[in-house]
Amino acid sequence: MGAGPAGLATAKNLGDADIPYDVVDRHDSPGGVWRYGEPGSTVYASTTMISSRRLIEFRGFAMPADWRDYPTHREALSYLVAYADHFRITPNLELGRGVASVRRCDDGWLVVLSDGTQRLYRGIVLATGHHWDPRSPDHPGTFDGTVLHSGDYRTPAMLAGLRVLVVGGGNSGSDIAVESARIADRTFQSLRHGYHYLPKYFWGKPIDEILAAMERWRFPAGVRRLVCSFISRAAFGDPSSFGLPRPSRRMLEGRVVLNSELVHQVASGAVTPKPGVSRLDGRQVHFDDGTVEDVDVIVHATGFHASVGVDDGGLGLGTTMHLHLVDERHDGVFYAGHIQPSGGTWQLFDDQGAIIAKIIASCSRDGRPSKPVRAVLAAYGPSDYLPPEAGRRGDPLRVDLYRYAALLRRLVRELSADDGLRRDVAP
Ligand SMILES: Cc1cc2nc3c(=O)[nH]c(=O)nc-3n(C[C@H](O)[C@H](O)[C@H](O)COP(=O)(O)OP(=O)(O)OC[C@H]3O[C@@H](n4cnc5c(N)ncnc54)[C@H](O)[C@@H]3O)c2cc1C
């Protein structure tokens, strides 16, 4: 379910393993959130990826070498469409009809599409994404101006000449505040806590390549923190001296905002940092520090709900993921793309797809993976890949980029190691 990057990567791996599949997407074209301007897409006109090209492209299918380091949403989409064509996924795409519901039945999974069509599948892969169901804060009071979610934000023209409040300081909130600073009358950014900022380039290299190199060279965590703190200091000085809140966590603990301009816009006064919103009253926004500002537009850059997006009749799909890959309670249910690391995701999706294909290849008719495969999966758990702060923040999709990548590679290796893993009994 889903023809975004995760669904396409899974389809490619199922195809490689000769496992028959359909890819169903509720929208009319593949590409997921990268289909700018189309229903369900939450990227804005100026979106460029925050993951650089060499770290986001699927292995074995390079992005063109003459593309910029951080692809635009248009490049991302054209790449995904080319990927689907190249790996002969396109003929298996069924677009314009979503999955309405799934139910367990004796022979597998009964899938009902949005037009009422019923299908029986031995297994289902939920690659439904998690950047489409906007999450907005419920501030007390009423607001007479316009309220947008970052997922509805398209172009800076929407903010021209207005007094804008961006709520949220992550990557999207910072991008939108920077755009607003250039065109709006005033721009405020409400931040309930401080962030660490890194520029998108350092020493002429995309910053994620520098982080990945430190991982490859096995720099200890303290050294990485030190290097990143130095890079941040060299680029921005001390952001708190310009009024941005001081982060309570150390560098690289939790999310880092990759944005080369936000701190400069704050320093020059074009973006005014504010604390949390305490209440709304007409066009006035009251903040936790007692200050009040007149505002025309509030942009909630406050993230998205993590839901799997199908009616499962109360099975609780998505709440019992093991390794963010398989369902603890339901054989034949797989998850692709339901992860949120601090960095590029698409190569992870490819590995998830490879593992899903290997598990499916081992399944008996009742959809149960072979015993050895189950043993491999059971050998690993949250402590192998979740970041230390994951539990504290209660963010169910958060995984540590490098540890999760290493775990997936290990699983691919272990599940490929021995043909004996494939089946309990000869088919
Ligand atoms: C502004 C912005 C910038 C981003 N930048 C980056 C970046 O730099 N690097 C990065 O790795 N990630 C980035 N992301 C995250 C982005 O979500 C991922 O790159 C990627 O698109 C996730 O792929 P996916 O297939 O899991 O989900 P999606 O791209 O969301 O695709 C899911 C698909 O499932 C379909 N679907 C949902 N429900 C159903 C249903 N019930 N039935 C049928 N189909 C359904 C949807 O229509 C959609 O096509 C960014 C996201 C945003 C919004």
PDBQT file of the ligand as one rigid body, heavy atoms in Angstrom, charges set to zero:
ROOT
HETATM    1  C1  LIG A 501       9.052  19.066   3.138  1.00  0.00    +0.000 C 
HETATM    2  C2  LIG A 501       9.603  17.675   3.280  1.00  0.00    +0.000 A 
HETATM    3  C3  LIG A 501      10.963  17.445   3.073  1.00  0.00    +0.000 A 
HETATM    4  C4  LIG A 501      11.495  16.156   3.223  1.00  0.00    +0.000 A 
HETATM    5  N1  LIG A 501      12.832  15.965   3.008  1.00  0.00    +0.000 NA
HETATM    6  C5  LIG A 501      13.353  14.726   3.142  1.00  0.00    +0.000 A 
HETATM    7  C6  LIG A 501      14.740  14.475   2.902  1.00  0.00    +0.000 A 
HETATM    8  O1  LIG A 501      15.505  15.360   2.578  1.00  0.00    +0.000 OA
HETATM    9  N2  LIG A 501      15.206  13.219   3.071  1.00  0.00    +0.000 N 
HETATM   10  C7  LIG A 501      14.380  12.190   3.433  1.00  0.00    +0.000 A 
HETATM   11  O2  LIG A 501      14.848  11.057   3.545  1.00  0.00    +0.000 OA
HETATM   12  N3  LIG A 501      13.068  12.388   3.660  1.00  0.00    +0.000 NA
HETATM   13  C8  LIG A 501      12.543  13.616   3.523  1.00  0.00    +0.000 A 
HETATM   14  N4  LIG A 501      11.204  13.816   3.733  1.00  0.00    +0.000 N 
HETATM   15  C9  LIG A 501      10.388  12.697   4.218  1.00  0.00    +0.000 C 
HETATM   16  C10 LIG A 501       9.619  11.967   3.097  1.00  0.00    +0.000 C 
HETATM   17  O3  LIG A 501       8.404  11.601   3.666  1.00  0.00    +0.000 OA
HETATM   18  C11 LIG A 501      10.396  10.757   2.608  1.00  0.00    +0.000 C 
HETATM   19  O4  LIG A 501      11.450  11.162   1.771  1.00  0.00    +0.000 OA
HETATM   20  C12 LIG A 501       9.597   9.775   1.758  1.00  0.00    +0.000 C 
HETATM   21  O5  LIG A 501       8.730  10.433   0.871  1.00  0.00    +0.000 OA
HETATM   22  C13 LIG A 501       8.792   8.799   2.607  1.00  0.00    +0.000 C 
HETATM   23  O6  LIG A 501       8.365   7.798   1.722  1.00  0.00    +0.000 OA
HETATM   24  P1  LIG A 501       7.116   6.880   2.003  1.00  0.00    +0.000 P 
HETATM   25  O7  LIG A 501       6.943   6.055   0.804  1.00  0.00    +0.000 OA
HETATM   26  O8  LIG A 501       7.300   6.244   3.320  1.00  0.00    +0.000 OA
HETATM   27  O9  LIG A 501       5.905   7.873   2.206  1.00  0.00    +0.000 OA
HETATM   28  P2  LIG A 501       5.161   8.900   1.199  1.00  0.00    +0.000 P 
HETATM   29  O10 LIG A 501       6.156   9.605   0.352  1.00  0.00    +0.000 OA
HETATM   30  O11 LIG A 501       4.302   9.691   2.097  1.00  0.00    +0.000 OA
HETATM   31  O12 LIG A 501       4.278   7.924   0.308  1.00  0.00    +0.000 OA
HETATM   32  C14 LIG A 501       3.204   7.207   0.863  1.00  0.00    +0.000 C 
HETATM   33  C15 LIG A 501       2.200   6.873  -0.225  1.00  0.00    +0.000 C 
HETATM   34  O13 LIG A 501       1.183   6.064   0.367  1.00  0.00    +0.000 OA
HETATM   35  C16 LIG A 501      -0.061   6.443  -0.205  1.00  0.00    +0.000 C 
HETATM   36  N5  LIG A 501      -1.119   6.021   0.710  1.00  0.00    +0.000 N 
HETATM   37  C17 LIG A 501      -1.339   6.447   1.981  1.00  0.00    +0.000 A 
HETATM   38  N6  LIG A 501      -2.411   5.814   2.503  1.00  0.00    +0.000 NA
HETATM   39  C18 LIG A 501      -2.869   4.976   1.553  1.00  0.00    +0.000 A 
HETATM   40  C19 LIG A 501      -3.941   4.060   1.478  1.00  0.00    +0.000 A 
HETATM   41  N7  LIG A 501      -4.783   3.881   2.510  1.00  0.00    +0.000 N 
HETATM   42  N8  LIG A 501      -4.124   3.356   0.344  1.00  0.00    +0.000 NA
HETATM   43  C20 LIG A 501      -3.281   3.527  -0.703  1.00  0.00    +0.000 A 
HETATM   44  N9  LIG A 501      -2.255   4.389  -0.693  1.00  0.00    +0.000 NA
HETATM   45  C21 LIG A 501      -2.054   5.102   0.409  1.00  0.00    +0.000 A 
HETATM   46  C22 LIG A 501       0.049   7.934  -0.374  1.00  0.00    +0.000 C 
HETATM   47  O14 LIG A 501      -0.860   8.394  -1.355  1.00  0.00    +0.000 OA
HETATM   48  C23 LIG A 501       1.507   8.105  -0.801  1.00  0.00    +0.000 C 
HETATM   49  O15 LIG A 501       1.635   8.104  -2.199  1.00  0.00    +0.000 OA
HETATM   50  C24 LIG A 501      10.644  15.085   3.585  1.00  0.00    +0.000 A 
HETATM   51  C25 LIG A 501       9.275  15.309   3.773  1.00  0.00    +0.000 A 
HETATM   52  C26 LIG A 501       8.757  16.576   3.623  1.00  0.00    +0.000 A 
HETATM   53  C27 LIG A 501       7.278  16.786   3.843  1.00  0.00    +0.000 C 
ENDROOT
TORSDOF 0
